[in-house]
Amino acid sequence: MTAIELPLWFVLVFSFVFGAAWGSFANVVVYRWPLGLSVVSPPSRCPSCETNIRAFDNVPIFAWLWLRGRCRSCRAPISPRYAIVELVFALLSTALAYRLFVVDAPSLAASVVLVHYLVRFSVVFALVVVALIDLDRTEVPDFVLLFAVAPIVAALGTSPIAPAVDALSALAGAGLGYFGLRLLFIDGLKLVIGRAGMGLGDAHLLVVVGAMLGPAGVLFSLGAGAVQGVAAAAIAAALGRRIGADDVDEVEDVDDEQDNDDTAGSETDDATATATEQSDDEARAADGAELAAPSGRTPMKLPFAPFLGLAALEYMLFADVLVARWLAY
């Protein structure tokens, strides 16, 4: 069966539900992984009353709506970010499926297109999860590198679908993403101004982008991501806001059992923790770009992963349109 023979409604409905389900899981990963907690156990529960969330109250997107943003047991408010993240994943999944099954490869076998859909969705998952963690904690987790494996394996084992790349381009893109960013914006800037302009985590993220989209995708993601990041920072500064942890609600899909111990800590513990955080910041480059600030003030740290991810998604879904627009000028 070819991709075009699949009913369009089936492709769209399946991809929407599939994306929403993984969006629900993404909420868990974003909160638990940075804390070193298991992403599969215990089950999701209310952070206020610790009641396990029942299956019919855990339906992506719609559960938040019919619960009116509150826990069924204790009526504590539930952040709308849960539903927003699930909706974003659902829409990205649907757009990706439409792009592959309808626009790019309708004449290929449905099984081949499905492989490419799953590979690209794994990259979409990584980009969005890492963007959210970076916004919350100004940190790009190392596990993102694992998501570079699937695109390279797919390039080796299946026929390419535009704008997918062959194995050589996938490896070249991954190498360019890592070494290019590191040489120019990390090690290079250290030699020039004494500190890195970006974190090593951003280079890890570009490895994944390069493996999926090749060298052209890396260059586009880096350029377009920088432009969009600077524009967003300028708008935020004009509004007196910051982009990052200060603006993002702290959402918890589960109650961290260590929170009670941390709350019970003494002022000495807090001071020690603060000193440790400062030491860590000095020991490594922050995973974010630093923008110039007025004299005497600390440069504003801009989480760059969200903008790299946004640009990569733009290229993944609209590469042909973007290239055509560019050539038209």
Number of C-alpha atoms within 10 A of each C-alpha: 10 15 21 16 13 14 9 15 9 10 16 20 13 16 23 22 19 15 25 27 19 20 27 23 20 23 22 23 21 22 23 19 14 13 11 8 16 11 18 11 8 11 13 21 18 22 18 16 13 13 17 15 17 12 9 9 15 15 15 24 21 15 16 21 12 10 14 14 17 18 20 15 13 12 14 14 14 20 16 16 15 21 23 17 22 25 22 17 27 27 17 20 28 22 15 24 26 19 17 23 26 17 12 15 19 18 15 17 15 18 12 16 24 15 13 24 20 16 20 24 19 16 26 24 21 22 25 22 27 28 24 25 23 25 23 21 15 24 23 28 18 13 13 21 16 13 23 25 15 19 28 23 15 21 22 15 11 14 15 17 16 13 18 21 25 24 21 14 20 28 22 16 27 28 21 23 28 22 17 17 24 21 13 14 19 22 18 16 16 15 10 9 9 11 16 24 24 26 25 24 25 32 26 25 28 35 31 31 35 31 34 34 31 27 22 15 27 30 20 19 27 22 15 19 21 17 14 17 23 17 12 16 20 15 14 13 13 10 9 8 13 19 21 20 16 12 11 14 11 11 17 20 22 24 19 14 10 9 10 10 9 11 9 9 11 10 9 9 12 13 11 12 12 12 12 12 12 11 11 12 11 10 9 12 18 23 25 26 24 19 14 11 11 8 7 6 8 11 13 17 21 25 31 30 33 25 24 27 26 20 24 30 23 17 22 22 17 13 19 13 12 14 11 10 10 9 8 7 5
